[in-house]
Amino acid sequence: MKITSVSRVPAEKVEMDGVKDCQYRVAVGPKDGAPHFAMRIFEVAPGGHTPLHRHPYEHEIYVLAGAGTVWRDGNEVPIQPGDVLYIPADEMHQFKNAGADVFQFICLIPAQFQKC
């Protein structure tokens, strides 16, 4: 069993084309003995965003803090703390910070894809 504060998990910059001011922490993953899923905590700075992208695996999102948008079918849809999202495999998506504070969300994915 792993019990820790997310503040003790080192942050890594998201390294993809089209990203701006975004980092994540692998809170739980294969290094912790979790063979099937990885739990990542993303932090997007004001004015920042993830790239507009797609990938061959699903993921689930839970918004923790801040104001944001998610790109869906050509539109930016507002999302806020408490919102839950399911993004199917190969669906285009992008997260943007739409506020003055850090936009933070949990992202669950299959463990073998834990690196951005």
C-alpha positions as CSV (number, residue, x, y, z in Angstrom):
1,M,0.0,0.0,0.0
2,K,1.2,3.5,-0.8
3,I,0.1,6.5,1.3
4,T,1.7,9.9,0.6
5,S,0.9,13.5,0.0
6,V,0.8,14.5,-3.7
7,S,3.1,17.3,-2.8
8,R,5.8,14.7,-2.2
9,V,5.5,13.4,-5.7
10,P,7.9,15.1,-8.1
11,A,6.4,17.2,-10.8
12,E,7.4,16.7,-14.4
13,K,6.9,19.1,-17.4
14,V,4.5,17.8,-20.1
15,E,6.8,17.3,-23.0
16,M,4.7,17.4,-26.2
17,D,4.4,19.7,-29.1
18,G,1.8,22.4,-28.6
19,V,1.8,22.4,-24.8
20,K,2.2,25.5,-22.7
21,D,2.9,25.8,-18.9
22,C,1.6,22.3,-17.9
23,Q,3.1,19.8,-15.5
24,Y,2.0,16.5,-14.0
25,R,2.8,14.1,-11.1
26,V,2.4,10.3,-11.3
27,A,0.7,9.8,-8.0
28,V,0.2,6.1,-8.5
29,G,1.7,3.9,-11.3
30,P,3.7,0.9,-12.1
31,K,6.6,2.0,-9.9
32,D,4.2,1.8,-7.0
33,G,3.2,-1.8,-7.9
34,A,0.0,-0.7,-9.8
35,P,0.1,-2.9,-12.9
36,H,-3.1,-1.7,-14.6
37,F,-3.7,2.0,-14.1
38,A,-1.8,5.2,-13.5
39,M,-3.2,8.2,-11.6
40,R,-1.7,11.5,-12.7
41,I,-2.3,14.9,-11.2
42,F,-2.1,17.7,-13.9
43,E,-1.5,21.4,-13.1
44,V,-2.0,23.9,-15.9
45,A,-0.8,27.4,-15.1
46,P,-2.9,30.5,-16.0
47,G,-2.8,30.9,-19.8
48,G,-1.5,27.4,-20.2
49,H,-2.9,24.4,-22.0
50,T,-2.2,20.8,-23.0
51,P,-1.7,20.1,-26.7
52,L,-4.7,19.4,-29.0
53,H,-4.1,15.6,-29.4
54,R,-5.4,12.1,-29.4
55,H,-4.1,8.8,-28.4
56,P,-5.1,5.1,-28.6
57,Y,-6.3,4.7,-25.0
58,E,-9.2,6.0,-22.9
59,H,-8.8,8.2,-19.9
60,E,-11.0,9.5,-17.1
61,I,-10.7,13.0,-15.6
62,Y,-11.8,14.5,-12.3
63,V,-11.4,18.3,-12.0
64,L,-9.9,19.3,-8.7
65,A,-9.4,23.1,-8.8
66,G,-9.5,26.2,-11.0
67,A,-11.5,27.0,-14.1
68,G,-10.8,25.3,-17.4
69,T,-12.1,24.2,-20.8
70,V,-11.9,21.0,-22.7
71,W,-11.9,20.9,-26.5
72,R,-14.7,18.7,-27.7
73,D,-15.9,18.4,-31.3
74,G,-14.5,21.7,-32.3
75,N,-15.8,23.6,-29.2
76,E,-14.2,24.7,-25.9
77,V,-16.5,23.4,-23.2
78,P,-16.2,25.0,-19.7
79,I,-15.3,22.6,-16.8
80,Q,-14.9,23.2,-13.1
81,P,-14.1,21.4,-9.9
82,G,-16.3,18.4,-9.3
83,D,-16.7,17.7,-13.0
84,V,-16.0,14.2,-14.3
85,L,-15.0,13.4,-17.9
86,Y,-14.6,10.2,-19.9
87,I,-12.5,10.6,-23.0
88,P,-12.6,7.6,-25.4
89,A,-9.6,6.3,-27.2
90,D,-8.6,8.3,-30.3
91,E,-10.9,11.3,-29.5
92,M,-9.3,14.7,-30.1
93,H,-9.1,16.8,-26.9
94,Q,-7.2,19.6,-25.2
95,F,-7.4,21.2,-21.7
96,K,-6.9,24.9,-21.2
97,N,-6.7,27.0,-18.0
98,A,-9.6,29.5,-18.3
99,G,-8.9,31.3,-15.0
100,A,-6.4,33.2,-12.9
101,D,-5.5,30.3,-10.7
102,V,-3.9,26.9,-11.4
103,F,-6.2,24.5,-13.1
104,Q,-5.8,21.1,-11.6
105,F,-7.2,17.7,-12.5
106,I,-6.7,14.0,-11.9
107,C,-6.2,11.9,-15.0
108,L,-6.5,8.0,-15.0
109,I,-5.0,6.0,-17.8
110,P,-3.7,2.5,-18.5
111,A,-0.4,2.1,-16.7
112,Q,1.7,1.3,-19.8
113,F,1.0,4.8,-21.2
114,Q,1.8,6.8,-18.1
115,K,4.4,9.1,-19.7
116,C,3.1,12.1,-21.6
